[in-house]
Amino acid sequence: MDVAAYLDRLGLDRPASTDVAALRVLQERHLSVVPFENLSIHLGEPIVLETEALFDKIVRRRRGGFCYELNGLFAALLRELGFDATLKAAKVFRPDGTLGPPFDHAAVRVELDEPWLSDVGFGRFSRFPLRLSATESQADPDGEFLILDAAYGDIDVVQDGKPQYRLEQRSRTLDEFIPTAFWQSASPESDFTRGPRCSLPTKHGRVTLAGDKLIVTTHGVREETRLSSDQEILDVYRKEFGIELARVPERP
């Protein structure tokens, strides 16, 4: 991996150490500049879970991705920088409180003085790493987080009182997520196939483009604007997310 090019994509110099302060900077900056997006699904592009392919997409072509892509490449960057980083599989909680399938999500565990959860691929989630051994609530710019013990040694991650996902302790390799990534990108039952979506946090909220709907949240106030032309949509992808597209991803 060309670490210098990746760090340039993030607008960062190589960290001088591999501690939690450096991890915080890397995670916060990654979330700030690399969009959470599913545009490949709606552009007819394959999802290739190989480090070189992900590097080409996210670094060279300055795109984003969803969890397997973003956390898969971020974990590889952390290892190149000297961190002890591994991928973990998680089941995502559905709105009704039931759990999704295994490998529903990919997150990163980093071993420092204690284990930390670092996740740059879950959309609106913690801006900074979370202590996995903490028993108390952890304050973050994007909410209050709790780490709770679950069955079989798994860990539940709770945001603002709502369970988000159940994290396995076992480490996984990126290729183990390929079958579920394919399902996520192809099944009509997957949330990702229901329409193109691209999102980034801002200083005071979040900006999201869902199809032709621009959603800007500032200090908790949500404003929606319906874009009237393909050119307007392409302009928003470029101006808000730094993504240059030749055509608009297909609408639902």
N, C-alpha and C positions, 0 to 999 in steps of 0.2 A: 504493500500500500504506500502511496505517496502521501506521507503524513503531513508534509508541508502544505500540499495542495488542499488537503482536508481542513487543516487549521486555517488556511487562507479563506476557505469557504465560510468558516465560522467567524472570521475576522479576529483571530487570536494568535498569539505567539505560543510557542511550545512551553508548556508549564515547567517550572523549575523543579517541581516535586510531584510525588504521587500521594497527596493527602486529600482530606475531605474538602479543603478550601479549593484546591484545583478542580476536584470533581464537581463542586458546586458551580464554578465558572463555566466549565465545559457543558454541563447539562443545561444551565440557564441560557447560554448562548445558542446551543443547538436548538432548543425549543423556540428561541426568538427569531431565528433566520431560516430554519429548514421546515417547510410546511408539513402538517399532517394532511395528506391528500390521497384520494383514490382515483386520480385521473387516468392512470394507465388502463384501468378496467374499462373506462368509457372512451378510450382512444384506440382500443384494440391492441394494446401493447401487452406482451406477456410479463408476468411477475416472475422474475428469475432470482431465486434465493442463493446467489453465489456472490462472494465478496467483490470480485472484479466487476460484475454486472451492476451491483448496487453502487459501487464507487463511481462508475461511469454515469449512472442516472443521477445520483444525489450530488456528487461533487462536480464532475465535468459538465453535466447538462443542467445543473443547478435546479433540480427538481426536489420534491419531497417523496412521501410514501406513506404506507401504513405500518403497523407495529413490527411485522416481521422484517421489513426493509429497514426502517429507521433504527430500531434497537439492534438488529443484526449487524448493521454497519457500525453503529456507535460502539457496540461491544468490541468489535475488531479494532477500532481506533484506540479505545482504552487499553487494550492489550499491547498494541504497538507502543503506547506511551509508558508502559511498565506497570499498569494496574492489573490486579488479579480480578478479572471480570468474566462472568459466565452468564449464559442465557438460561432463563427459567421459563417454563410453560405455566400458563394460568388459565383458569376457567372464569369467564366474565359473568357477573351476575346480571340476569335479565330484569326488566322492570317489575316483574311479578315476584322477584326474590329467588327464583330458581337459578341453577347454574347452567351455563353453556357447556359445550363439549371440551374435552382435553385439547390443548394446543390452540385454544380460542384466542389467546394473546401471548406475546413474547415480551418479557421484561429482562432487565439486567441486574444481577447481584454483584456487588463489588466488595471484596474483602479488604478492609483497612484495619484500624484498631478494633473495629467491630464490623459486622455485616451491614451494608447499605443497599437500599433499593434505588436504582437509577432508571428512570423510564422517560424516554423522549418520543414514545410512539402510542400514546393513549389519548391524544387530543387534550381536552381540558383536564389537567391532573396536576400533580405537585410540580412547582417550578424548580424546586431544589431536591436533592436526594433525601430519602427518609431512612431513619435508623430502624433496622429490622428487629433489633433487640429491645426497642423502647416499649415500655408499658404505659407511658403517659401519652396524652394527646400532643401532636406535633403541629405547631403553627407554620403555615406556609402562605405566600401571597395569594394562592389559589384555593385556600381552604384549611380546615382542621383535619388532620389525618390520625387514624388509630391503626395500630398493628395488633391483630388479635390471633390467638392460637385457634386453629381449626382441626378437623379430623385428620388422622393419619400423619400428623406432623406438618400439615400444610398451614399457610398463613393467609388470613383474610385482611385485605387492605380496605379501610373504610374512610370515605371522604365526606365531611360535613354530615356525619351520621348515616350515610348511605353506603352499603357494601359495594365496592367496585369490582374486585376480582379476588379469586383464591389462588395463591401462588404455591407451586410445588417447591420442595426443597431440592429435588434432583436436578442436576445440571443437564442441559440439552445442547445438541449441535444444531446449527442453522438448518441443515438439510432435513432434520426431523420435523420441521414445520411445513415442509413442502405440500403434503396432502391437504392440510387444513387451509393453507394459503390458497391452494387451487380452488377448494370449495368456497372460500370467502370471495374469490374473484369471479366465480362462475355460477353459483347457485342462485336462483331467484329468491331463496329464503334468506340470503345474506343481506345485511344492511348495506354493504358496500356496492351491491349491484343495483340498488334502487335509485341511484342518481349520483352525478359527480359532486364532490365536496372537497373544499380546500380551506384550511384554517390556520391562523397564527395568533398567538397572544400579542397584545399591544401593551404599552406602558400602563394604561388605565382600563384594560378590558380585553376584548378579542375581536378579530375581524374574520368573517367566514363568507365564502361564496358557495352557495348550494344551488346548483343548476344556474338559473338566471336571477337568483335572489341574493342580494348583498346584505349581510347581517353585521352590523357594527354595534358592539356593546361597550359602553363607556360608563364607568362608575356604577355598574349595575343597570343602566338604562339601555334598553334594546331598541335599535332603529333598523327597519327593513326597507330596502329599496329594490323594486323590480327593474331589472335592466332590460332595455327595449330592443337591443340589437346584438348580433354576434360580435361586432367590433367593440361595443361597450364591455362585453364579457371578457374579450381578449385583453382589453386595456386594463381591466381590474386585475386579471391574473398577472400582468406585467408590473403594474404599479404597486399593488398591495403585497404580492408574493414573490416577485422577481422571476416569474415563470413565463417564458416565451413559448407560445403555442402557435402552430400553423393553422389550426382549426379548433373550433369549440368542441369540448367533449359532449357526447350525446346526452340529451336530456332524458329524464325517466320516460 
